[in-house]
Amino acid sequence: MKNTCLNILFFLVLSLPGILISQSNASRIDSLLNRLRTNEAALRIFFSAMPKGGDLHHHYSGSIYAEKYIEKAKSANAWVNAVTLEIKFDSSGILKDKEWQKFLTLEKELGEYNFQQILLKHFSSKDYSRSDGITSYDDFFETFNRFGSSKNQISNGSGLLWIKQNAIHQNVSYIETMLETIPCGTLPERFNHLNDSLLIYQASNDTIKLFSLFNTLKNNLLSANNKICIQNYLKGLEKEHLRLQIDDSLFTLRYQTYVLRILPPIQVLSQMITSFEAAKEDTLLVGINMVAPEHHPIALRDYRLHMRMFQYCAKTWPKVSVSLHAGELSEGLVSPEDMRFHIQEAVDIAGAKRIGHGTALAYEQDVLSLIERMRTKKTVIEINYYSNRFILGSTHRNHPLYLYHKANIPIVICTDDAGVLRTDHNGEFIQIALDFPNFTYTDFKEFAFNSINYSFIKGVEVRTKLLEKLYRDFTYFENHFIAQYRNIFE
Ligand SMILES: [Zn+2]
């Protein structure tokens, strides 16, 4: 009991950034930061040196730079479809026509540099131009389909280690990555006709019938075999995590699994139940998310149904943490009625502890009440500013970031898909510092501490270790950076 009290006290102390640092030190850094805001290079030096804590909104496949996929394909001399640029590591399904060629053959034909550039543009948003006739959101989301089997070739080992090293270089000590869907638990086809029943019950808002059907499907899904499949998956994840020695004194990694919001309802529910069952006790799999374009017709049609599914699962597995992409929308992308309820249903119905993006906040019905509830519940907002700029065309003039801050809703700064967007965690802080001059050094420091305090880490020990490190790193930064910077530049 005594230890628990001490832990809580320690947690509280570490939760209040700045409280143990002298005010004069913080204000000196703040005035330096303000002087640097006119130059991006200077800001990069500043934020590269500043500890950033964790990245809580991080997609595994979208975070690895395309160069890593290309290297893998080249070293394996994989098959490449010269028309579609699809990459395959074995010859299954490859027709013997000229479209499919060996990587090295095609590279020789096109020239190494040209081929590299073609592939980089194909597997990321590099050099994206709106004038090509493709919208930025289609360009972005389509990239994930292009990874195909090359994604599997890099999972997980080399990809996870690359993510770790890249994080350490940026003074990021924790990542919660959305790794993959769990390959277990598919309901037999004979259940498919129930898709219609789910949609009908949802349309009539018949929660009793909905939950009863969810329950029936859950009991059918979680057979002994499926539970073994889930256990084996978790054992494999743990084995790989330990084999790679990912966690150490500099870095800690945890995983979220996810559900695809563009699948038929029965499949979404199957993935969701499997995810909750897997995450209920596991220490590495710490949370559940929902991915794929929120503006996709199926995602829009089934949004309320999906939130009810989360509500049911949260009641069945109350200890499992959920973060949801919600309000990743912009005016004109969808019709007005679809802008009015996504964030509030994620908060109020699904019980999400964290909201990813929340860009369309201002369009929510009764938004001020929603903001009050988010503040009271301490619902965290995961800001992916660079991603919002690219996909939704957000700017500092229409992004609600500062509103969340003024309303005292906890903010964390994240990257979303740094590989596809070809940015990094430092870049997120830089862009926000440039576009939102009202944010002070103390605010940025608070965002960094939020990213550990509001992470889904299970176990006080791991969280305390990360908070201690973050505190030490900030002390070092505050004691050394200004002196060194002034020595050189002033
Ligand atoms: Zn995301």
Residues whose N, C-alpha, C, O or C-beta is under 5 A from the ligand:
A	BS01	ZN	D416
